[in-house]
Amino acid sequence: MALNDQQIYRYSRHILLKGVGGTGQEKLLNSRVLIVGAGGLGSPVSLYLAAAGVGTIGIVDADEVDLSNLQRQIAHGTSDIGRSKVDSAAEQIAELNPDATVEKHPYRLSAENARDLVAQYDFIVEGTDNFPTKFLVNDACVFASKPASIGGILRFEGSTMTILPGEACYRCVFRQPPPKDAVPTCAQAGVLGAVAGMLGTVQATEALKYLTGVGTLLSNRVLSFDALSMEWRTVRVKRDHKCPVCGDNPTITELVEYEQPACAIRPGEGISQTRDEHQLSGVR
């Protein structure tokens, strides 16, 4: 798809970038990105990808907009309360950039549909509020040899990693969802709204870097930050040859749909107290 005059002007700040240019912008316009979750992370991801000129954006979410969402889920407004999040986000994207085509998937990602769905896209962004979906996205992407960004936020903290075919996957770091009460992932834990924007823009950046071929991705690394101290850290990880999904002798060859464990939130708990068990937790 060649750029027309209006697009050259719209994306001029991209085109000026060494490593992106007109060729990179054309790549974005011809790209397809799937966003799993239209909440706190999916909102900034979808808007920044649309603004950047990603041609096709798929959004998977079965939820409706709730008043409590609006503190952080910037793809939705007060007038959208009660509407499908997929419809609301699609409307915002259309207003922001008519170049972007939105493919709406107003249902829950499941073991039955995940594999076929991720196979249709070039890059997957996972930004949900539960561990079972993170593992489902990871496994489906490994099976389909698709790159993905998996992220989560909680209170004042966030973490993300990028998965590439042949490199460390989510299960290389975390074998399975944590047991009940091990990690506070429920909405009752709370989250600073701007933290969703901080992590969501990181995930959107990873997608744009992958699609244009610029920079170094967060593969084989987990990026975490604490917004209270504004400290960021990167932990290097390796592909585990004994990983049950991407290892040399995988034992998981079909998608597994775990039950979402309930969690009891106790005063004073946070990601930092359970960081060694699971960093990519989150309230979306």
Secondary structure as UniProt FT lines:
FT   HELIX           5..10
FT   HELIX           12..15
FT   TURN            18..20
FT   HELIX           21..29
FT   STRAND          32..36
FT   TURN            40..41
FT   HELIX           42..52
FT   STRAND          56..60
FT   HELIX           67..71
FT   TURN            74..75
FT   HELIX           78..80
FT   TURN            81..82
FT   HELIX           85..96
FT   TURN            98..99
FT   STRAND          101..105
FT   TURN            111..113
FT   HELIX           114..118
FT   TURN            119..120
FT   STRAND          123..126
FT   HELIX           131..144
FT   STRAND          148..155
FT   STRAND          157..163
FT   TURN            165..166
FT   HELIX           170..173
FT   TURN            180..181
FT   HELIX           187..189
FT   HELIX           193..212
FT   STRAND          221..226
FT   TURN            227..230
FT   STRAND          231..236
FT   TURN            241..242
FT   TURN            244..246
FT   TURN            267..268
FT   HELIX           271..274
FT   TURN            275..277
//
